[in-house]
Amino acid sequence: MIFPWEGDQLPWLGLAVVDQAHVMTPVMSEVATETVEAGPGPSIYRVQAISRPGGQSRVRCNETYVKADTGSYADRTRPGPAELLCASLAVCLLKNVERFSELLTVEYELARVEVEAERSDVPPAMTRMHYRLEIVSNEPTRRIELLHRNVRKFGTITNTLAAAVDLTGEVTVRPHP
């Protein structure tokens, strides 16, 4: 465990963190942002992140912790910001497959997505993202295409990213044995 805190002693509230040597150290960098249920106003989402020198970081999303790479050089064992952005798109697509399969009564056995992003160096920015969504289902292709149109049209992350980058995607159907 990178940042072992206990109970209500939460580092994103500006409290001290006990490091591996059990020495109290101040929080190095923090981002205060938890999901709040949708209501009459806009939905608010919050995560908390903490980083120590060397790029060892953890992000708290709801009640789950994700290790992240925030070091100045890429760490191929933990996801960095680009991989987390790709993961956000992938999870958005899969969440909406679930949501719209229920609304449209589309049965599927499995959904799988692969996301690829392209980054420019000057200025540093994502310029293109492409996803391949595979659905294992015995539904007719036209029903899966309808599902895909809804997944793409009504996804919060897909809409946000489509406004910022060239976002493309494709869906394939594999019959369920």
C-alpha positions, 0 to 999 in steps of 0.5 A: 500500500502506497499511502496507508491511511486509516478511518477518517484521516483522509489526506485529500482533506489536508491531513497528514499521511503516514508513509511506509516508514510510519513517519508523518509527512504533509500531503504532497499534491492533492486533487479534490474532485466523488460521484453525486447522484443526479438530481434536478441540477447538474451531476457533480463527480469528484475524485481524490488523488495524492502523489509523492515525489517519484510519481507514486500516486493513488486516485480514489474514485468512490470507494475504489483506489487506483494506482497511477503514474504521475512520475516525469518518466513513463512507468509501464506498470501503472496507468498514467493520465493518457491511459486513464483517459482511454479507460474513462472512454472504455468504461463509458462505452461499456456502461452505456452498452449495459444501460441501452441494452436494458432500454432497447431490450438487446441481449448480449453475453459480453461486451469488450472495448479497445481504445487507442489514442494519439497524442501530439507533442506541440502542443501536448494534447490528445488529437485522435481517439478510436475505439473498437467495441465488440459485442457477443450477441445473437441479436441481428446486426441492425439491433447492435448498430442501434445500440451502438448509435445510442451508446455513442450519442448519449455517453457523457464521456463520449460527448465530451471527448468528441467535442475535443478530439477526433473520436471515431469508433466501430462496433462488431458483433460476434455470435454467441455459441 
